[in-house]
Amino acid sequence: MLARIPTCLPAASGLRATFSFLSKPVPSRPTVRPSKQRSFASASSPPPAEGYMQGVSESAFILDTPEKTLAHGELSDALMVASRAETKRMNLCQAVNDALSTALATDDTACIFGEDVAFGGVFRATVGLADKFGRDRVFNTPLCEQGLVGFAIGMAAVGSTAIAEIQFADYVFPAYDQIVNEAAKYRYRSGNSFNVGGLTVRMPCSAVGHGGHYHSQSPEATFLQASGVKVVTPRSPTQAKGLLLASIRDRNPVLFMEPKILYRAAVEHVPIEDYEVPLSKAEVLNEGKDITLVGYGSQIYVLESAARMAEAAMPGLSVEIIDLRTIVPWDEETVIKSVMKTGRLLVSHEAPLTGGVAAEVASTIQEKCFLRLEAPVARVCGYDTPFPLVFEKLYLPNAIRVLDKIKQLLAY
């Protein structure tokens, strides 16, 4: 049927006047000088899109040899045959891709979907998976976070493994209702008759060097009260693969937040075998006796730098560093045990100070370790402002801010 012709069209002379600009000559475009050829990624020079975090590749926490990887107690336990296990050099982005490939290969019900994931996604974390496993298992969705997470919940509700990708963590908020009111409560409201344990939502998060307020946020604390959902973030390639596989196979919905500035910041020797790193278990990366530093994701390397500076400035100082890894529910036991030994605690993350993960950790430690504390629990976090573009370096809780707070705690 033809559309009805409007009866209120302007007169012909009016139409000519309205569209007279179409008959005007188009001015010629100014000559554009060819720009200099832009160079892109290599192992040591990541693409500009991801930013770059200095010093990560030199960190003592990076497993940069096969021997370090196979000697890591947690990985050795997971591999069972560590002495014969093989490793491959991977950055964090490649480790995520390897974990996703393993998940698809070992679970016929698993599917990956999201905005642009079929060709690899904006960070190329899913590159090659559609060709390897078929476009009925790795496919694009419309640009609608609420819709794609709702679809993932429905898929998981009928027993499939749904691995959804939010292109940037900043855009998880349109799907907030689906995650908090549907995914988190699905098991509870059905009396455990149904669940969406097969749901995993991946999202690149945190600062990137030039992302501004729409591509740099760390929204993990907004899910602290979403009982029924787990929140996980890795610090390195080996951790990323093991934690992501554990998240996909966990029988609870999991939000997997990947610090995008770490995607190509360092390379580790990652086991090619299928392995998992346990959820809700923090890792003590550096043992100490005088102060405990707690963080997660990319902030771990900031804490490491601050600890080294503090130990250099104060000979004999011994700093304990703990990576939470799972943010919800976090490992209270490991942190409490550490603070009972050191008597001092500093918690740090990129997300804003008020209502953050650090506030919850500080509250719990004050309650459980009050009589053993030598100083008030300290927090070094982002500021309570929108994430700034021009002032990103001032906003981020860097090693100098952490070092200043360490000195305050030791002098208290």
N, C-alpha and C positions, 0 to 999 in steps of 0.2 A: 504494500500500500504506500502511495506517495504521501509524504508529509504535507500537512495542511499549510497552504501558503498564507503568510501573515496578511491581514487586511490593513495593517497600519504602516505599510512601507512609505517612506518619504517620497516626495515627487521626484521625477527623473532629474530635474536640475539639482535637487538636494543630494541625490545619490552621486551625481557627477562631482559636486563640491566635496562630498565626504571622502571620495576615493581619488580625488585629483592628484594626490601625492604619488599615485602609482605611475602617472604619466611623466613625472619629473625625472630628469636625468639623474642617475645615481652617481654621486661623486666618486672619483677614482680613489682607490685605497693607497695610503702612503707606502712607499717602498720599505720593506722590512729586510734588514740586513740578516743574513744567515747567522744563527747563533753558534757558539762553540759546541762541538760534539760533547754530549753529556755522557760521562762514564758511570757504569752501574756495577752490579754486585760481583764480588769475588769472595773467597773465604774470609779474607781479611778486611774487605771493604763492602759493607752491607748496603743495600739500596737505601736512598734517602727516606723512603716512606716509613721505614721502621725506626728511624733515629739510631742512636748508637750509645751504649753505656760504657764509658771508659773503665778499664781496669778489670773487667769481669774475666777476661781470658787469662789474666795473671793471678786470679784468686786461688788461694789454697784450697778452696772448696770445690774447684773444678777438677773432675776426674779426667785428666788429659792424657793418660796412658792406659793401656789395657790392664796393667798390673794394679793400678789404683782402683779401677772399676771392679776387678775381680776380688780385690782385697776388702772392698766395702762390705761390711758385715751383713747389712740388710739385703743388698743385691745378691751376695753369695747364698744367703738363705733362700732367696726367691728362686735362684737358678738351680739350686740343689747340686749341680755338677759344675761348680764355678771353675774348677781346674781345667775343664775341657770346653768351657763356654767361649764363644767367639764374640768379638765386638766390632763395631763399625763407627768411624768418625761421623758424628752428626751434630748439627746445631739444634737449637730448641725447636725451630720450625720443622725441620726434618724428622725429629723425634716424635713430634705430634703426628706427622704424616704416617710414620711407621706404626705408631700405636693404632691409628685409625685403620690402616691396612690390615693389621693383625686382627682387629675387632671384626672387620668385615669377613676376613678369611675363616675365622673360627665360629662365626654366628650367622647362619643363613637368614635370620630375621632382621639383622642389623641394616639400617639405612642411614645415610648422611644427607642432610639437606639444609639449605639456607640461601642467602642472597649471594649469587655468583660462585657458589662452591663447585659447580660442575666443571668450570675451567680452572679451578684451583684457588679461588678466593683472592681477596685483595693482598693477602700476605703469602699466597701460594701454599698454604698449609694443607690443602686437599688436592694439590696438583697430581694428575695421573690416576687418581682413584676411579674416576668415571670410566676411563678407558679400560682399566683393569677389571672392574667389577660390574660395569654396565650402568647405563643411565637410568635404569629403573631402581638402582640402589644408591646412586649419588646424583642428586638433581637439584636444580635451582627452584626457589620459591619466589612468589611476588615480594615486593618491598613492603612487608607488613609483619613486624615482629610479633604482634599479638596473634596474628593468623598462623604464622609458622610454629609458634610455641603451642598454640591450641591444637594444631594438627599433630604435633609431636606427642602431646598428652593423650590424645585419642589413640594414636598408634601404640603407645606404650600400654594403654589401658587394655588393649586386646592381646597383649603378650609379646609384642615385637620390641626390638631394641631401637629406640629412636635417638639419633645423635644430631641435634640441631645446632646451627651456628648463628649467633648474633654477630653481625659484622664488626661492630664495636660495642664494648660494654656500655658505653654512653646511651645506646639505643635499646637497652633492655627494659627501660621504663614503660614503653607501650605494652610490653608483655608482663608487667608487674602483677596485674590482676590474675592472669593465667597461672603464673608461677606460685604466687602466695595464696590465692583463694581456691585454686583448683589442684595443681600438682602437689603442693605441700599438704593439703588436707584430704587427698583422695582416699588414702588408706584409713584415716581416722573416721571420716564420715560414712564409710561403708562398713565399719566394724571389722576391718581387716578382711573383708570379703573380696575386695578389689584393691589394686595398687597400680602405680605408674613407676615402679622401680626400674623399668628399662629406659627411663628418660635421662639423658645427659644433655646439658646446654653448654656449649663452648662459647667463649667470648674473649677477644683480645682486650686487655685493659691497661690502665695506668698511663703514666707520662711517656711521651715518645720523642720529645725534643722540640716539637713544633706543632702539636696537635690542637692547641687552644682548648676552649671549654667544651667542645662537642666531640673531641677525640682523645681525651686524656684522663677521664674520670676513673675513680676507683670506687665502685658502688657496693662493695662487699658488705659493708655495715648495714645497708638497707634490708638485708636478708637475715640479720641476726635473730629477729623475732618470727621468722617464717618456719616454725617448728614443722619438721618433716622434710626439709630440704637441706642437703649438705653443700658446703662451699669449699672449694679446693683451689690452691694456686701453687704452681711449681717454681723452683728457682733455677733449674738447670735442665739440660737435655735428658740425662738419665732419670731424673725425677719426673720430668714431663711424661715420658713414655710409661713408666711404672704407675704413676698416679692416675693418668688418663685411662689406662686399661682397668685399673681398680675402680675408678669412677663409673665407667661404662658397665661394669659387671656387678657393681653394688646394687642391692635390691631396694634402693631409695633414689629418688630424683637428686641429681647432682648438678650444681653450677660449677663449671671448670673455667677459671679465670686465668688467662695466659698473659703475663706481662710482655707486651709486644716489643718493648725496647730490648728484650733479651732474645728475641727470635734468632738473631744472627750475631749476638754479642760474643759468643764463645762456642767452642767445639769440644765435645766430650767423646770418649769411647763408650758408646752405648751398646749393651748386649743386644744381639740380633734375635735372641730367643724371646719367647713370650714370657713376660714376668710382670708382677704387680708390686707396687709399694703400698703398704697398709695405710688406710685412711684413718683420720682422727688420732694419729700418732706423730707427735713432734719429734724432731731430730736435734740432738745436741751436737753442733758442728765443731765447737771448740770448748773444751772444759776449762773452768776457771774457779777461783775461790773468793774473789773480792766483789764482783758485780755481775749481774745477769742482764744480757741484752736479748730482747725478743722481737722478732719481726717475721716477715714472710715475703715471698716473691723477690722482686728486684731490690727491695730495701735491705735484704740480707747483706749485699755487697757494700752498701753504705755503712752498715753496722760493723762489718769486717774492717773497713778502712778506718773508721773512728776508733775501733779497739786497738789497731796497730799503732795509731798515733798516740793514744793514751798510754799504751805500754812503753812506747819510746820516750814519752815525756816523763813517765813515772816508773823508773826501774823497779822491778819486783811486782808490779801490778799484774793480776791474773784475771782475765775477762772470760766469762762464759757466754757463748752465743747459741741461741736456740731458734730454729726455723719451725714455725707452727705447721706449715704445709696445709693442714686442714684447718680452716678458719671457723667453720660451723659443722659439727661441734668440735671445739678446740680441746687440746690435750692438757687439762688442768693438772693432772698428776705430775707430768714431767716438769712443768714450770714451777709448781709448788715445791717439788723436791729440790730444784735448783736454788730457789730463793731462800729456802730454809737453810741452805749451805752458805750462800753469799750474803744474805741480809739486805741486798739492794737490787732493785729492778728498774730497768728502763725499757719501755715498749715504743716501737716506732713503726709508722706506716705513712704512705703518701696521702691517704684519704684524710679529710678534714678532722680536726681534733674532737669537736663536740659529737658525742654519741658514736664514736668510732669503736673499732675492735679493741684499741688500746684502753679505752674507758672500761670495757667489760673485763678485760684481763686485770687491770689495776684494781677494780672493785673486788674481784674474786681473791686476789692476792692479799689485799688489805684485810679481808675477812678471814682468810685461812692462815695467814702468816704474820699477823699483827705483832705478836710478841717477839718475833725474830727479826723484824725490820730495823735496820740501822738508819734509814732515811725514808722520806715519803716516796711512794712509787712515782716515777717520772714518765711523762709522755712527750715524744718529739714527733710531731705529725705535720700534715699540711694545714694551712690556715683555713679559717671559716669564711672563705670567699669562693666565688666561682673560680674554676681553674683558669689562670691567666695565660695568655700567649706571650706577651712581651716580658712579663715578670716571672716566667716559669722557674728560672734558676733561683729566684728569691723565695718562691712559694715552696719548692721542694725541701723536705727535711734532709739536708745534706750532712756530710760527715763532720763539718765544723760545728753545726748546731748540736749534733749528737755528742761530740767531744766536750763542748761547753757544759752540757747537762751531766755528763759523766763526772767532770771535775766538781760540779756542784754537789752531786750525790756523795762523792768521796770525802768532801770537806764538811759535810753536814754534821 
